Amino acid sequence: MIECNSIEEVRENINQIDEEIVKLIAKRGLIKKIGSEKLSKLRYYR
């Protein structure tokens, strides 16, 4: 478990987890290519 002291730390940790999920999915071949622009847009939809 990760301990966070601010909402910004929570957001940073969620972003790191999201990036790891995308990498793992891509590694399995389910996603061929994800542009950094698309990944950035996902972050703003929260």
PDB file with one MODEL, atoms N, CA, C and O in Angstrom:
MODEL        1
ATOM      1  N   MET A   1       0.844  -1.168   0.000  1.00  0.00           N
ATOM      2  CA  MET A   1       0.000   0.000   0.000  1.00  0.00           C
ATOM      3  C   MET A   1       0.898   1.243   0.000  1.00  0.00           C
ATOM      4  O   MET A   1       1.946   1.277   0.645  1.00  0.00           O
ATOM      5  N   ILE A   2       0.459   2.245  -0.733  1.00  0.00           N
ATOM      6  CA  ILE A   2       1.198   3.499  -0.824  1.00  0.00           C
ATOM      7  C   ILE A   2       0.486   4.534   0.024  1.00  0.00           C
ATOM      8  O   ILE A   2      -0.733   4.690  -0.052  1.00  0.00           O
ATOM      9  N   GLU A   3       1.262   5.239   0.833  1.00  0.00           N
ATOM     10  CA  GLU A   3       0.684   6.287   1.674  1.00  0.00           C
ATOM     11  C   GLU A   3       0.877   7.638   0.998  1.00  0.00           C
ATOM     12  O   GLU A   3       1.981   7.972   0.569  1.00  0.00           O
ATOM     13  N   CYS A   4      -0.193   8.408   0.906  1.00  0.00           N
ATOM     14  CA  CYS A   4      -0.153   9.714   0.253  1.00  0.00           C
ATOM     15  C   CYS A   4      -0.522  10.789   1.263  1.00  0.00           C
ATOM     16  O   CYS A   4      -1.394  10.599   2.111  1.00  0.00           O
ATOM     17  N   ASN A   5       0.167  11.930   1.151  1.00  0.00           N
ATOM     18  CA  ASN A   5      -0.067  13.023   2.084  1.00  0.00           C
ATOM     19  C   ASN A   5      -0.821  14.188   1.465  1.00  0.00           C
ATOM     20  O   ASN A   5      -1.127  15.162   2.152  1.00  0.00           O
ATOM     21  N   SER A   6      -1.119  14.100   0.194  1.00  0.00           N
ATOM     22  CA  SER A   6      -1.861  15.177  -0.468  1.00  0.00           C
ATOM     23  C   SER A   6      -2.613  14.609  -1.661  1.00  0.00           C
ATOM     24  O   SER A   6      -2.326  13.510  -2.135  1.00  0.00           O
ATOM     25  N   ILE A   7      -3.577  15.381  -2.131  1.00  0.00           N
ATOM     26  CA  ILE A   7      -4.344  14.953  -3.307  1.00  0.00           C
ATOM     27  C   ILE A   7      -3.439  14.877  -4.536  1.00  0.00           C
ATOM     28  O   ILE A   7      -3.650  14.046  -5.419  1.00  0.00           O
ATOM     29  N   GLU A   8      -2.440  15.741  -4.587  1.00  0.00           N
ATOM     30  CA  GLU A   8      -1.501  15.714  -5.714  1.00  0.00           C
ATOM     31  C   GLU A   8      -0.699  14.408  -5.722  1.00  0.00           C
ATOM     32  O   GLU A   8      -0.458  13.843  -6.788  1.00  0.00           O
ATOM     33  N   GLU A   9      -0.293  13.934  -4.574  1.00  0.00           N
ATOM     34  CA  GLU A   9       0.411  12.649  -4.496  1.00  0.00           C
ATOM     35  C   GLU A   9      -0.504  11.503  -4.939  1.00  0.00           C
ATOM     36  O   GLU A   9      -0.059  10.567  -5.602  1.00  0.00           O
ATOM     37  N   VAL A  10      -1.779  11.585  -4.568  1.00  0.00           N
ATOM     38  CA  VAL A  10      -2.751  10.569  -5.000  1.00  0.00           C
ATOM     39  C   VAL A  10      -2.831  10.557  -6.518  1.00  0.00           C
ATOM     40  O   VAL A  10      -2.779   9.495  -7.138  1.00  0.00           O
ATOM     41  N   ARG A  11      -2.961  11.749  -7.123  1.00  0.00           N
ATOM     42  CA  ARG A  11      -3.049  11.846  -8.585  1.00  0.00           C
ATOM     43  C   ARG A  11      -1.793  11.307  -9.253  1.00  0.00           C
ATOM     44  O   ARG A  11      -1.878  10.593 -10.253  1.00  0.00           O
ATOM     45  N   GLU A  12      -0.635  11.642  -8.714  1.00  0.00           N
ATOM     46  CA  GLU A  12       0.625  11.156  -9.288  1.00  0.00           C
ATOM     47  C   GLU A  12       0.697   9.635  -9.223  1.00  0.00           C
ATOM     48  O   GLU A  12       1.116   8.989 -10.183  1.00  0.00           O
ATOM     49  N   ASN A  13       0.295   9.073  -8.112  1.00  0.00           N
ATOM     50  CA  ASN A  13       0.332   7.615  -7.971  1.00  0.00           C
ATOM     51  C   ASN A  13      -0.661   6.939  -8.915  1.00  0.00           C
ATOM     52  O   ASN A  13      -0.356   5.894  -9.489  1.00  0.00           O
ATOM     53  N   ILE A  14      -1.837   7.524  -9.079  1.00  0.00           N
ATOM     54  CA  ILE A  14      -2.817   6.966 -10.014  1.00  0.00           C
ATOM     55  C   ILE A  14      -2.266   7.014 -11.437  1.00  0.00           C
ATOM     56  O   ILE A  14      -2.420   6.056 -12.195  1.00  0.00           O
ATOM     57  N   ASN A  15      -1.626   8.124 -11.803  1.00  0.00           N
ATOM     58  CA  ASN A  15      -1.034   8.230 -13.140  1.00  0.00           C
ATOM     59  C   ASN A  15       0.040   7.175 -13.359  1.00  0.00           C
ATOM     60  O   ASN A  15       0.116   6.583 -14.435  1.00  0.00           O
ATOM     61  N   GLN A  16       0.865   6.938 -12.355  1.00  0.00           N
ATOM     62  CA  GLN A  16       1.909   5.915 -12.471  1.00  0.00           C
ATOM     63  C   GLN A  16       1.293   4.528 -12.640  1.00  0.00           C
ATOM     64  O   GLN A  16       1.767   3.727 -13.445  1.00  0.00           O
ATOM     65  N   ILE A  17       0.246   4.252 -11.886  1.00  0.00           N
ATOM     66  CA  ILE A  17      -0.437   2.961 -12.003  1.00  0.00           C
ATOM     67  C   ILE A  17      -1.062   2.820 -13.396  1.00  0.00           C
ATOM     68  O   ILE A  17      -0.959   1.768 -14.028  1.00  0.00           O
ATOM     69  N   ASP A  18      -1.710   3.891 -13.865  1.00  0.00           N
ATOM     70  CA  ASP A  18      -2.300   3.870 -15.216  1.00  0.00           C
ATOM     71  C   ASP A  18      -1.258   3.577 -16.278  1.00  0.00           C
ATOM     72  O   ASP A  18      -1.492   2.769 -17.177  1.00  0.00           O
ATOM     73  N   GLU A  19      -0.104   4.231 -16.178  1.00  0.00           N
ATOM     74  CA  GLU A  19       0.966   4.012 -17.162  1.00  0.00           C
ATOM     75  C   GLU A  19       1.451   2.570 -17.121  1.00  0.00           C
ATOM     76  O   GLU A  19       1.725   1.977 -18.165  1.00  0.00           O
ATOM     77  N   GLU A  20       1.556   2.007 -15.935  1.00  0.00           N
ATOM     78  CA  GLU A  20       1.997   0.614 -15.813  1.00  0.00           C
ATOM     79  C   GLU A  20       0.971  -0.335 -16.427  1.00  0.00           C
ATOM     80  O   GLU A  20       1.344  -1.307 -17.084  1.00  0.00           O
ATOM     81  N   ILE A  21      -0.314  -0.063 -16.220  1.00  0.00           N
ATOM     82  CA  ILE A  21      -1.373  -0.884 -16.816  1.00  0.00           C
ATOM     83  C   ILE A  21      -1.288  -0.841 -18.336  1.00  0.00           C
ATOM     84  O   ILE A  21      -1.376  -1.874 -18.999  1.00  0.00           O
ATOM     85  N   VAL A  22      -1.114   0.370 -18.890  1.00  0.00           N
ATOM     86  CA  VAL A  22      -1.011   0.513 -20.348  1.00  0.00           C
ATOM     87  C   VAL A  22       0.190  -0.265 -20.870  1.00  0.00           C
ATOM     88  O   VAL A  22       0.092  -0.936 -21.898  1.00  0.00           O
ATOM     89  N   LYS A  23       1.311  -0.184 -20.181  1.00  0.00           N
ATOM     90  CA  LYS A  23       2.516  -0.915 -20.605  1.00  0.00           C
ATOM     91  C   LYS A  23       2.272  -2.418 -20.584  1.00  0.00           C
ATOM     92  O   LYS A  23       2.681  -3.128 -21.502  1.00  0.00           O
ATOM     93  N   LEU A  24       1.607  -2.905 -19.542  1.00  0.00           N
ATOM     94  CA  LEU A  24       1.353  -4.344 -19.447  1.00  0.00           C
ATOM     95  C   LEU A  24       0.393  -4.816 -20.538  1.00  0.00           C
ATOM     96  O   LEU A  24       0.584  -5.886 -21.115  1.00  0.00           O
ATOM     97  N   ILE A  25      -0.639  -4.019 -20.820  1.00  0.00           N
ATOM     98  CA  ILE A  25      -1.568  -4.381 -21.890  1.00  0.00           C
ATOM     99  C   ILE A  25      -0.843  -4.385 -23.231  1.00  0.00           C
ATOM    100  O   ILE A  25      -1.022  -5.294 -24.041  1.00  0.00           O
ATOM    101  N   ALA A  26      -0.028  -3.365 -23.456  1.00  0.00           N
ATOM    102  CA  ALA A  26       0.725  -3.287 -24.711  1.00  0.00           C
ATOM    103  C   ALA A  26       1.672  -4.480 -24.832  1.00  0.00           C
ATOM    104  O   ALA A  26       1.844  -5.036 -25.916  1.00  0.00           O
ATOM    105  N   LYS A  27       2.272  -4.860 -23.734  1.00  0.00           N
ATOM    106  CA  LYS A  27       3.201  -5.992 -23.740  1.00  0.00           C
ATOM    107  C   LYS A  27       2.493  -7.279 -24.156  1.00  0.00           C
ATOM    108  O   LYS A  27       3.096  -8.151 -24.781  1.00  0.00           O
ATOM    109  N   ARG A  28       1.240  -7.391 -23.815  1.00  0.00           N
ATOM    110  CA  ARG A  28       0.459  -8.577 -24.187  1.00  0.00           C
ATOM    111  C   ARG A  28      -0.049  -8.499 -25.611  1.00  0.00           C
ATOM    112  O   ARG A  28      -0.659  -9.447 -26.105  1.00  0.00           O
ATOM    113  N   GLY A  29       0.194  -7.384 -26.275  1.00  0.00           N
ATOM    114  CA  GLY A  29      -0.167  -7.263 -27.674  1.00  0.00           C
ATOM    115  C   GLY A  29      -1.594  -6.797 -27.920  1.00  0.00           C
ATOM    116  O   GLY A  29      -2.071  -6.843 -29.054  1.00  0.00           O
ATOM    117  N   LEU A  30      -2.282  -6.349 -26.875  1.00  0.00           N
ATOM    118  CA  LEU A  30      -3.657  -5.905 -27.055  1.00  0.00           C
ATOM    119  C   LEU A  30      -3.721  -4.471 -27.564  1.00  0.00           C
ATOM    120  O   LEU A  30      -4.727  -4.050 -28.135  1.00  0.00           O
ATOM    121  N   ILE A  31      -2.671  -3.747 -27.359  1.00  0.00           N
ATOM    122  CA  ILE A  31      -2.587  -2.379 -27.872  1.00  0.00           C
ATOM    123  C   ILE A  31      -1.319  -2.288 -28.699  1.00  0.00           C
ATOM    124  O   ILE A  31      -0.226  -2.557 -28.200  1.00  0.00           O
ATOM    125  N   LYS A  32      -1.460  -1.910 -29.953  1.00  0.00           N
ATOM    126  CA  LYS A  32      -0.296  -1.839 -30.836  1.00  0.00           C
ATOM    127  C   LYS A  32       0.513  -0.572 -30.576  1.00  0.00           C
ATOM    128  O   LYS A  32       1.741  -0.605 -30.495  1.00  0.00           O
ATOM    129  N   LYS A  33      -0.190   0.524 -30.451  1.00  0.00           N
ATOM    130  CA  LYS A  33       0.528   1.786 -30.298  1.00  0.00           C
ATOM    131  C   LYS A  33      -0.356   2.781 -29.568  1.00  0.00           C
ATOM    132  O   LYS A  33      -1.519   2.979 -29.918  1.00  0.00           O
ATOM    133  N   ILE A  34       0.212   3.398 -28.556  1.00  0.00           N
ATOM    134  CA  ILE A  34      -0.513   4.448 -27.839  1.00  0.00           C
ATOM    135  C   ILE A  34       0.355   5.691 -27.881  1.00  0.00           C
ATOM    136  O   ILE A  34       1.502   5.675 -27.434  1.00  0.00           O
ATOM    137  N   GLY A  35      -0.194   6.760 -28.416  1.00  0.00           N
ATOM    138  CA  GLY A  35       0.534   8.019 -28.474  1.00  0.00           C
ATOM    139  C   GLY A  35       0.509   8.694 -27.120  1.00  0.00           C
ATOM    140  O   GLY A  35      -0.450   8.546 -26.363  1.00  0.00           O
ATOM    141  N   SER A  36       1.540   9.422 -26.819  1.00  0.00           N
ATOM    142  CA  SER A  36       1.584  10.121 -25.536  1.00  0.00           C
ATOM    143  C   SER A  36       0.452  11.136 -25.429  1.00  0.00           C
ATOM    144  O   SER A  36      -0.004  11.448 -24.328  1.00  0.00           O
ATOM    145  N   GLU A  37       0.000  11.647 -26.563  1.00  0.00           N
ATOM    146  CA  GLU A  37      -1.113  12.606 -26.546  1.00  0.00           C
ATOM    147  C   GLU A  37      -2.383  11.938 -26.032  1.00  0.00           C
ATOM    148  O   GLU A  37      -3.108  12.521 -25.226  1.00  0.00           O
ATOM    149  N   LYS A  38      -2.657  10.718 -26.493  1.00  0.00           N
ATOM    150  CA  LYS A  38      -3.844  10.004 -26.039  1.00  0.00           C
ATOM    151  C   LYS A  38      -3.749   9.696 -24.554  1.00  0.00           C
ATOM    152  O   LYS A  38      -4.737   9.832 -23.833  1.00  0.00           O
ATOM    153  N   LEU A  39      -2.584   9.284 -24.087  1.00  0.00           N
ATOM    154  CA  LEU A  39      -2.388   8.972 -22.685  1.00  0.00           C
ATOM    155  C   LEU A  39      -2.591  10.223 -21.837  1.00  0.00           C
ATOM    156  O   LEU A  39      -3.203  10.159 -20.771  1.00  0.00           O
ATOM    157  N   SER A  40      -2.082  11.355 -22.305  1.00  0.00           N
ATOM    158  CA  SER A  40      -2.250  12.608 -21.586  1.00  0.00           C
ATOM    159  C   SER A  40      -3.720  12.986 -21.492  1.00  0.00           C
ATOM    160  O   SER A  40      -4.174  13.461 -20.451  1.00  0.00           O
ATOM    161  N   LYS A  41      -4.469  12.779 -22.572  1.00  0.00           N
ATOM    162  CA  LYS A  41      -5.894  13.101 -22.558  1.00  0.00           C
ATOM    163  C   LYS A  41      -6.627  12.254 -21.535  1.00  0.00           C
ATOM    164  O   LYS A  41      -7.550  12.742 -20.882  1.00  0.00           O
ATOM    165  N   LEU A  42      -6.237  10.995 -21.382  1.00  0.00           N
ATOM    166  CA  LEU A  42      -6.876  10.134 -20.394  1.00  0.00           C
ATOM    167  C   LEU A  42      -6.732  10.717 -18.995  1.00  0.00           C
ATOM    168  O   LEU A  42      -7.668  10.646 -18.198  1.00  0.00           O
ATOM    169  N   ARG A  43      -5.594  11.282 -18.691  1.00  0.00           N
ATOM    170  CA  ARG A  43      -5.345  11.856 -17.371  1.00  0.00           C
ATOM    171  C   ARG A  43      -6.279  13.018 -17.079  1.00  0.00           C
ATOM    172  O   ARG A  43      -6.694  13.208 -15.936  1.00  0.00           O
ATOM    173  N   TYR A  44      -6.610  13.794 -18.097  1.00  0.00           N
ATOM    174  CA  TYR A  44      -7.428  14.981 -17.888  1.00  0.00           C
ATOM    175  C   TYR A  44      -8.904  14.662 -17.726  1.00  0.00           C
ATOM    176  O   TYR A  44      -9.671  15.523 -17.297  1.00  0.00           O
ATOM    177  N   TYR A  45      -9.323  13.443 -18.059  1.00  0.00           N
ATOM    178  CA  TYR A  45     -10.733  13.092 -17.968  1.00  0.00           C
ATOM    179  C   TYR A  45     -11.156  12.681 -16.572  1.00  0.00           C
ATOM    180  O   TYR A  45     -12.334  12.400 -16.351  1.00  0.00           O
ATOM    181  N   ARG A  46     -10.256  12.640 -15.648  1.00  0.00           N
ATOM    182  CA  ARG A  46     -10.602  12.225 -14.283  1.00  0.00           C
ATOM    183  C   ARG A  46     -11.332  13.291 -13.545  1.00  0.00           C
ATOM    184  O   ARG A  46     -11.694  13.100 -12.384  1.00  0.00           O
TER     185      ARG A  46
ENDMDL
END
